[in-house]
Amino acid sequence: MTSSKTLAQCRTSSKESLVYHDSYEHVADCEHFFTDPHLSYGSTNNFAFTSFGDHSSPIRKGNSPSVNNSESGKIVYRGIGSHARSSIRRLQKSERVPTHQSDVNLGHAKKKQQKSFLIALRSMITASYINLLLLAIPFAVWSHYASWPSMSIFLLNFFAMIPLAALLGAFTEEVAAHTNQTVGGLINATFGNAVEVVVAIQALLANEVRVVQASMIGSIFSNLLLVLGCCFFFGGLIYKEQEFQPVVATANMSLLALGSIALVLPSPFAAYYDINDEDALGISRIAAIFLILMYIQLLVFQLKTHADVFEDEEEEEAEMSFGAALVGLVGVTTIIAQLSGYFVESIDGFCVESGISRTFVGLIILPIVGNAVEHLTAVTVAMKNKMDLAMGVAVGSCVQIALFVAPLTVVVGWIADKPMNFNFPHFEIILFVLSIVVVFICLSDSKSNWLEGSMLMTTYVMIAVGFWFEKVQDY
């Protein structure tokens, strides 16, 4: 009885339950918990000893598995789809908004965090030096109306949208904080890739089908190889070996493999440049519907049938009122939609002036716009040994693009009578499937190190070089 009580106290003494943490050493009531060899976790000097049955192995401090556990003792998975993105935004917010858990009057603490819109907005903007790129917005707008060279318009709007994407995520989290977990999860899932969706639809309506196709598969390459590789590499420089949840990794890779089938199905029926082929269009549209249905099932799994498995340990407190958050969300989305229009219009001119192909722009450059700030944060949390969270952002984002964003562009093209399909060049499909295989092999042992990270980054660079020299027929 005493042991179970002490165990419960130990779990509540740190946010990282069952993971070695310095704060454990300062909890007097838990001393025997760390010295009793029959209990699950303990510490001696700078080592944490993990016992599974009769086998004990030392793990260097900070190298213990990055497992999230609820107070009830069951594992909490946070790595599929929008849950990891939401956790990343919550982590970013916690760094700029101090919590008031020690305040006796919790109502007063919540009231203190309900700031005015301008104060909260200033807090968001001053949270990162990347937001200095917001100064490019007036120049980006003026460059369009003043008919500046296409390269200037492209670059100014490109840099202006990077911090706007981060602000959009922050306002999304604020709106979600005023709702329950199910509605909040749906909001995060809907707006999680809002920038990619807006830019893709703008490009599609401008008949830039090739750019849209390239940006979809390019976003997956960027997340799956570059971001995940950076997480493994920089995390591996600090920790000799890091661990993550195999269940989440397997689920994400399985869903991503499902998405790859949609790219293979239309390929036998028409050449990639024959975008108006009825068979290729029909198969792509049917596949898009099934992928969206699969994404809906994923949301039901996360938010309804297995909501307890994905539950958050702590409630999110809103930093501003619901009305202010909604105004901010709509305002930032409107600005992004306007700038993305200027951005898309300048792509052809930028390609002519720079000599860069439209394929390379879509595959390599466009993916940076949507989630540059989140990707940097993912690498940061990987360096703090929070690999499940970093994995969720890197691989979970790929799942959202494959099951939701890409199929959505096909459906929008169907409605707008634009020939958007899944009939990609065979070279790109082969690289896509091979990338999934390489990453799946790296994730098979549920451990990571800097060498695997270097391998994934090298794979991305090699693919980028291939796309630089790729010659595709314009369509």
Solvent accessible surface area in square Angstrom, and as a share of the most:
residue,aa,sasa,rsa
1,M,203,0.91
2,T,99,0.58
3,S,56,0.36
4,S,65,0.42
5,K,126,0.53
6,T,9,0.05
7,L,46,0.23
8,A,52,0.40
9,Q,70,0.31
10,C,4,0.02
11,R,49,0.18
12,T,83,0.48
13,S,39,0.25
14,S,15,0.10
15,K,143,0.60
16,E,51,0.23
17,S,5,0.03
18,L,41,0.20
19,V,12,0.07
20,Y,18,0.07
21,H,70,0.31
22,D,68,0.35
23,S,35,0.22
24,Y,13,0.05
25,E,94,0.42
26,H,154,0.69
27,V,39,0.23
28,A,80,0.62
29,D,93,0.48
30,C,0,0.00
31,E,114,0.51
32,H,80,0.36
33,F,9,0.04
34,F,18,0.08
35,T,105,0.61
36,D,46,0.24
37,P,103,0.65
38,H,166,0.74
39,L,41,0.20
40,S,58,0.37
41,Y,35,0.13
42,G,10,0.10
43,S,19,0.12
44,T,77,0.45
45,N,127,0.65
46,N,97,0.50
47,F,73,0.31
48,A,2,0.02
49,F,79,0.33
50,T,3,0.02
51,S,26,0.17
52,F,136,0.57
53,G,76,0.73
54,D,141,0.73
55,H,144,0.64
56,S,74,0.48
57,S,57,0.37
58,P,83,0.52
59,I,31,0.16
60,R,148,0.54
61,K,82,0.35
62,G,19,0.19
63,N,17,0.09
64,S,1,0.01
65,P,19,0.12
66,S,11,0.07
67,V,30,0.17
68,N,43,0.22
69,N,7,0.04
70,S,8,0.05
71,E,119,0.53
72,S,85,0.55
73,G,30,0.29
74,K,81,0.34
75,I,65,0.33
76,V,2,0.01
77,Y,40,0.15
78,R,29,0.11
79,G,1,0.01
80,I,9,0.05
81,G,2,0.02
82,S,4,0.02
83,H,21,0.09
84,A,0,0.00
85,R,1,0.00
86,S,8,0.05
87,S,13,0.09
88,I,0,0.00
89,R,13,0.05
90,R,44,0.16
91,L,40,0.20
92,Q,42,0.19
93,K,14,0.06
94,S,58,0.37
95,E,119,0.54
96,R,50,0.18
97,V,8,0.04
98,P,94,0.59
99,T,91,0.53
100,H,40,0.18
101,Q,128,0.57
102,S,112,0.72
103,D,43,0.22
104,V,150,0.86
105,N,89,0.45
106,L,100,0.50
107,G,49,0.47
108,H,86,0.38
109,A,3,0.02
110,K,100,0.42
111,K,151,0.64
112,K,103,0.44
113,Q,10,0.04
114,Q,83,0.37
115,K,58,0.25
116,S,61,0.39
117,F,62,0.26
118,L,134,0.67
119,I,84,0.43
120,A,0,0.00
121,L,41,0.21
122,R,155,0.57
123,S,21,0.13
124,M,6,0.03
125,I,58,0.30
126,T,101,0.59
127,A,56,0.44
128,S,43,0.28
129,Y,189,0.72
130,I,46,0.24
131,N,13,0.07
132,L,114,0.57
133,L,60,0.30
134,L,28,0.14
135,L,127,0.63
136,A,17,0.13
137,I,36,0.18
138,P,83,0.52
139,F,116,0.48
140,A,0,0.00
141,V,51,0.29
142,W,155,0.54
143,S,0,0.00
144,H,53,0.24
145,Y,142,0.54
146,A,38,0.30
147,S,94,0.61
148,W,89,0.31
149,P,83,0.52
150,S,29,0.18
151,M,64,0.29
152,S,39,0.25
153,I,18,0.09
154,F,2,0.01
155,L,71,0.36
156,L,43,0.21
157,N,0,0.00
158,F,16,0.07
159,F,85,0.35
160,A,0,0.00
161,M,0,0.00
162,I,13,0.07
163,P,0,0.00
164,L,4,0.02
165,A,12,0.10
166,A,29,0.23
167,L,11,0.06
168,L,6,0.03
169,G,5,0.05
170,A,17,0.13
171,F,2,0.01
172,T,0,0.00
173,E,7,0.03
174,E,1,0.01
175,V,6,0.04
176,A,9,0.07
177,A,23,0.18
178,H,68,0.31
179,T,47,0.28
180,N,96,0.49
181,Q,80,0.36
182,T,57,0.33
183,V,63,0.36
184,G,6,0.06
185,G,12,0.11
186,L,78,0.39
187,I,29,0.15
188,N,8,0.04
189,A,3,0.02
190,T,76,0.44
191,F,60,0.25
192,G,5,0.05
193,N,2,0.01
194,A,11,0.08
195,V,7,0.04
196,E,21,0.09
197,V,19,0.11
198,V,27,0.15
199,V,12,0.07
200,A,3,0.02
201,I,45,0.23
202,Q,53,0.23
203,A,2,0.02
204,L,0,0.00
205,L,91,0.45
206,A,49,0.38
207,N,94,0.48
208,E,12,0.05
209,V,4,0.02
210,R,2,0.01
211,V,1,0.00
212,V,1,0.00
213,Q,0,0.00
214,A,0,0.00
215,S,11,0.07
216,M,6,0.03
217,I,3,0.02
218,G,0,0.00
219,S,6,0.04
220,I,8,0.04
221,F,2,0.01
222,S,7,0.04
223,N,3,0.01
224,L,0,0.00
225,L,0,0.00
226,L,61,0.31
227,V,6,0.03
228,L,0,0.00
229,G,0,0.00
230,C,23,0.14
231,C,0,0.00
232,F,0,0.00
233,F,46,0.19
234,F,77,0.32
235,G,0,0.00
236,G,6,0.06
237,L,105,0.52
238,I,95,0.48
239,Y,36,0.14
240,K,166,0.70
241,E,69,0.31
242,Q,1,0.00
243,E,47,0.21
244,F,8,0.03
245,Q,17,0.07
246,P,65,0.41
247,V,83,0.47
248,V,11,0.06
249,A,3,0.02
250,T,71,0.41
251,A,32,0.25
252,N,0,0.00
253,M,3,0.01
254,S,61,0.40
255,L,24,0.12
256,L,0,0.00
257,A,42,0.33
258,L,63,0.31
259,G,6,0.06
260,S,12,0.08
261,I,90,0.46
262,A,4,0.03
263,L,16,0.08
264,V,70,0.40
265,L,83,0.41
266,P,0,0.00
267,S,18,0.12
268,P,107,0.67
269,F,103,0.43
270,A,17,0.14
271,A,43,0.33
272,Y,47,0.18
273,Y,95,0.36
274,D,60,0.31
275,I,19,0.10
276,N,102,0.52
277,D,33,0.17
278,E,132,0.59
279,D,83,0.43
280,A,0,0.00
281,L,12,0.06
282,G,29,0.28
283,I,43,0.22
284,S,0,0.00
285,R,37,0.13
286,I,101,0.51
287,A,9,0.07
288,A,0,0.00
289,I,71,0.36
290,F,133,0.55
291,L,10,0.05
292,I,35,0.18
293,L,83,0.42
294,M,55,0.24
295,Y,7,0.03
296,I,84,0.43
297,Q,100,0.45
298,L,11,0.06
299,L,23,0.12
300,V,69,0.40
301,F,79,0.33
302,Q,1,0.01
303,L,12,0.06
304,K,150,0.63
305,T,89,0.52
306,H,74,0.33
307,A,28,0.22
308,D,75,0.39
309,V,33,0.19
310,F,4,0.02
311,E,53,0.24
312,D,47,0.24
313,E,74,0.33
314,E,92,0.41
315,E,153,0.68
316,E,41,0.18
317,E,46,0.21
318,A,9,0.07
319,E,0,0.00
320,M,0,0.00
321,S,54,0.35
322,F,87,0.36
323,G,41,0.39
324,A,18,0.14
325,A,0,0.00
326,L,74,0.37
327,V,100,0.57
328,G,5,0.05
329,L,6,0.03
330,V,90,0.52
331,G,32,0.31
332,V,13,0.07
333,T,35,0.21
334,T,82,0.47
335,I,69,0.35
336,I,1,0.00
337,A,31,0.24
338,Q,94,0.42
339,L,1,0.01
340,S,0,0.00
341,G,14,0.14
342,Y,12,0.04
343,F,0,0.00
344,V,5,0.03
345,E,118,0.53
346,S,5,0.03
347,I,0,0.00
348,D,72,0.37
349,G,22,0.21
350,F,10,0.04
351,C,15,0.09
352,V,126,0.73
353,E,90,0.40
354,S,40,0.26
355,G,64,0.62
356,I,30,0.15
357,S,45,0.29
358,R,42,0.15
359,T,3,0.02
360,F,27,0.11
361,V,0,0.00
362,G,0,0.00
363,L,0,0.00
364,I,26,0.13
365,I,29,0.14
366,L,13,0.06
367,P,8,0.05
368,I,78,0.39
369,V,3,0.02
370,G,6,0.06
371,N,12,0.06
372,A,19,0.15
373,V,19,0.11
374,E,13,0.06
375,H,21,0.09
376,L,102,0.51
377,T,20,0.12
378,A,0,0.00
379,V,24,0.14
380,T,60,0.35
381,V,0,0.00
382,A,0,0.00
383,M,74,0.33
384,K,98,0.41
385,N,14,0.07
386,K,57,0.24
387,M,0,0.00
388,D,12,0.06
389,L,19,0.10
390,A,0,0.00
391,M,4,0.02
392,G,0,0.00
393,V,0,0.00
394,A,0,0.00
395,V,0,0.00
396,G,0,0.00
397,S,1,0.00
398,C,0,0.00
399,V,0,0.00
400,Q,0,0.00
401,I,1,0.00
402,A,7,0.06
403,L,0,0.00
404,F,37,0.15
405,V,0,0.00
406,A,11,0.08
407,P,0,0.00
408,L,43,0.22
409,T,1,0.00
410,V,0,0.00
411,V,33,0.19
412,V,29,0.17
413,G,0,0.00
414,W,118,0.41
415,I,142,0.72
416,A,37,0.29
417,D,122,0.63
418,K,40,0.17
419,P,25,0.15
420,M,1,0.00
421,N,0,0.00
422,F,4,0.02
423,N,0,0.00
424,F,4,0.02
425,P,5,0.03
426,H,105,0.47
427,F,87,0.36
428,E,0,0.00
429,I,13,0.06
430,I,102,0.52
431,L,33,0.16
432,F,2,0.01
433,V,56,0.32
434,L,94,0.47
435,S,2,0.01
436,I,13,0.07
437,V,70,0.40
438,V,43,0.25
439,V,0,0.00
440,F,95,0.39
441,I,113,0.57
442,C,5,0.03
443,L,8,0.04
444,S,79,0.51
445,D,80,0.41
446,S,20,0.13
447,K,74,0.31
448,S,1,0.00
449,N,46,0.24
450,W,122,0.43
451,L,114,0.57
452,E,32,0.14
453,G,0,0.00
454,S,33,0.21
455,M,89,0.40
456,L,0,0.00
457,M,40,0.18
458,T,68,0.40
459,T,28,0.16
460,Y,19,0.07
461,V,86,0.49
462,M,129,0.58
463,I,11,0.06
464,A,16,0.13
465,V,77,0.44
466,G,24,0.23
467,F,1,0.00
468,W,121,0.42
469,F,138,0.57
470,E,23,0.10
471,K,182,0.77
472,V,33,0.19
473,Q,102,0.46
474,D,107,0.56
475,Y,41,0.16
